Amino acid sequence: MKRLAVYCGSASPVNPVYVEAARSVGEALATRGIGLVYGGGRLGLMGAVADAALACGGEVIGIIPQALVDAEVAHHGCTELHVVSGMHERKALFTDLSDGFITLPGGVGTMDELWEAISWAQLGYHEKPVGLLNVAGFYDGLIAFNAHMIDVGFIRAHHAGIMIAERDLGKLLDRMATYRPHETIFGMTAAQL
């Protein structure tokens, strides 16, 4: 994995565990020689992950819509800063420039990015690992809901391993590095669906 897209919130929650986790991710990626692709912001967890990677000499590629540049939230210290027209172009570029995805805690935008990465993997638009760092149990409910979708049958058994969830960053990165792509929906026949 040469570059990983990191999805996370632009907010800074009161509990410092979330910002510290973002910093740890930035440091770990830079230390492992993995470039960071992220939302291009300077605030919240986004800013923390980027600043930590930059402080360790890592590559940081930001992708940000023009509207957020106009709102003065762009991180102009990135190695590269791509300014795009909107969110669809932003997410497509995340996929094009990265070898996988890590989701940290965040809100609605972060969830949109996570589920799109999983959906695109199921379909076959990419065969990249989709990691979820479950900081302080933040994603316990989401992991349980994902298991419920599998149990009910809305997620096929051979797609159950797309979301790679771990509480420990090192374990998550190791599992992502050994990820084996699954059979995609585009590769199946109607009878298999």
Salt bridges, closest charged atoms under 4 A:
GLU20 OE2 - ARG23 NH1 2.54
ASP51 OD1 - HIS75 NE2 2.62
GLU59 OE2 - ARG3 NH2 2.90
GLU80 OE1 - HIS82 NE2 2.96
ASP112 OD2 - LYS91 NZ 2.69
GLU116 OE1 - LYS91 NZ 3.16
ASP140 OD1 - ARG167 NH2 3.04
GLU166 OE2 - ARG175 NH1 2.91
ASP174 OD1 - ARG32 NH1 3.41
